[in-house]
């Protein structure tokens, strides 16, 4: 799920407490540097608990005590703490753009001499080591990953009908037509999310831009070197429109998409007679499925990744994650960062029923207790590259502003695609 899109802030009291107490109390200084290292993260507590269970004993064996602190609105708090020169030793951020800003200001430590980057390049999912790279130097290490561009389906009904996962976007269109020809509704789709309405549509666009253009063109779009009103973005729009606007393709039709809540839009798949047969979302969405489905996920839910534009062609995947950086450089912090890079760091986190997915492609799939999670992880591990959520990386006025707003207006029929794309381009900040 896009982190900036669905962030929940902590209470004012919690924020003030963090700002007032700082992190200095967690670091005992000595001639050789601190022996207690504080790590901040906004990850779910079960993930933190799992990582802590693996990392802390290893750190303790080196004479280092690690204290973890969960901070809900970490993106905002960390900026304030860094400005006050009172940052934690290490923080895991869901927004690598913030890390890049800190790197440009010399506020985080380059990891090129801390980690064995050549070994990690072989171990980690392609592209995950690049999410916090500035001027050729690496400033962040992804520790936990989430995967987007996933198509979930009602496993029993889907397989009973003889449907199979498509290998190209054209095959996806053929499958859509086949399901409809069988008298069924192919897709569920909803983009309503309160004040963040529209972000699920941006995820659709991002994934299609990535499939058609590849990572380099995708990154050019993020920096606005490629405009919204351009052939590549229009190609993505045409594919989305083919799926979403064609009569009979979406449960409730085009008119329902903007008002259909994303969290429950896919639940119609799991009725005794499925209301739809496919729902595109991120790996987090399984937590929104009906409780009865969550209890029997492997038997009730199937999943495949949005396929590449051409068979056997480049097949990058979009996602997000939590990236660790050193904010207070010390020998102890460097040792802990090395421990965070271990492939088996996530063994406990993966096994405790959390949503954890390791960015290490050599992480044993069998360590994920659910087949569904194994399938999701495999989508990322088998990809040709990893790209971070585009709208989260764009200026906020666009990525969580006009992009959401204009997609919603277009989908709901309030304005044309031409106007929507031109309006987004016009809203891009001048500097």
C-alpha positions, 0 to 999 in steps of 0.5 A, a space after each residue: 500500500 502506498 505509504 504516503 497515501 494511507 499514513 495515520 499520524 500519531 496523537 499530538 501527545 505521542 509526537 511531542 513525547 518523541 520530540 521531547 525525549 529524543 534518542 540520546 537516552 538510548 545510547 551509552 557513549 564510550 571511547 569506542 562509541 555507543 554500545 546501545 543502538 536505537 532503531 526506529 521503524 513504523 513497521 507493524 509490531 509483529 514484524 518488529 518483534 520477529 526482526 528483534 528476535 533474530 537481530 538482538 541476540 546477535 548484536 548482544 553477542 557483539 556487546 551491543 544492546 539494541 532498542 527498537 521503537 515503533 513510530 507511526 508517523 516516522 516520515 514527519 518525526 525523523 525530519 524534525 529529529 534530524 534537523 534538531 541533530 537528535 536522530 536515532 542511531 538507525 531508522 527504517 523509513 517507508 519513504 526512500 526519497 527522504 533518505 535521498 534528501 538527507 544524503 544530499 545534506 550529509 545527514 546519513 552515512 553512506 553504506 558502501 564501506 559498511 556493507 558487502 554490496 556486491 554480495 547483496 546485489 546477488 542476494 537481493 531482489 534486483 533494484 532494491 539496493 538502488 532505492 536510496 542511492 545518490 550519486 552512485 553511493 548507497 545510503 539505505 538498505 531495504 529490510 522489509 518489502 511489499 509487492 504491488 501489481 498483484 491480481 487476486 482471484 477466488 481460487 476454487 471458482 477460478 480454477 473450476 472454470 479452467 482459467 489460468 494466469 496470463 503471461 502477457 497483458 494481451 493474454 490478460 485482456 483475452 482472459 477478461 473477455 473469456 470470463 465475460 463471455 462465460 456470463 461472469 464479471 471479470 473484475 472488481 475495482 474500487 478507488 474510494 479511500 476517504 480523503 485519499 480517494 484515487 490512489 488505487 487508480 494511480 497504482 494501476 497507472 504506475 504498474 502499467 507504465 512500468 510494464 510498457 516502459 520499463 524502469 528507466 522510462 518509469 523513473 523519467 516519468 517520476 522526475 517529469 522528464 516524461 510528461 503525463 501527456 505523453 505516448 507512454 502514459 497514454 498507452 497505460 491509460 488505454 489499457 486501464 480504460 480497456 479493462 475498467 470502462 468496457 461494459 460488463 468488465 467491472 462489477 457495478 460498471 464504471 460509474 461505481 469505481 470512484 465510490 467503491 471502497 478499495 478495502 472491500 471492493 474485492 470481497 465480492 470474489 468470495 461469495 458462493 457465486 463470485 461477483 467478480 474473478 479478479 482484483 488488482 491490489 498490493 500484498 497488504 490487501 489480504 488483511 482486508 479480505 473477509 475473516 473467513 477468507 483470511 483464516 483459509 487464505 491458501 485454499 480461498 485465494 490465488 494470486 498472480 502478478 500483472 504480466 509483462 507487455 510481451 512474452 519473455 520480455 522485461 517484467 519489473 515489479 512495483 512495490 514499497 518497503 522499509 529502508 534502514 539508514 545510519 543517522 548516528 555513525 558509530 562502530 556499533 551502528 555499523 555492526 548492527 547495519 551488517 546484521 540487518 543485511 543478513 538473509 535470514 534476518 526475517 525468518 522469525 518475522 515471516 513465520 509469526 503470521 505477519 505480512 513480512 516479505 524479505 527483499 532477499 530473493 534467496 530467502 527460502 520460500 518455505 520460511 513463509 508459512 502460507 502458500 499465498 505469501 510464497 506466491 507473492 514473494 515469488 512475483 518479486 523474486 522472479 521479476 527483472 527489477 524492482 521499482 518504488 511506488 511512483 506517486 510516493 516519489 513524485 512531489 506531494 502536490 502531484 503524487 498525493 494531490 492532482 494525480 489522485 484528483 484527476 484520475 478520480 475525475 476522469 474515471 467518474 466521467 467528470 472530465 476527459 483523459 486529455 484534460 486530466 493529463 494536462 492538468 497534472 502536468 500543469 500542477 508540477 512544481 516549478 522547482 
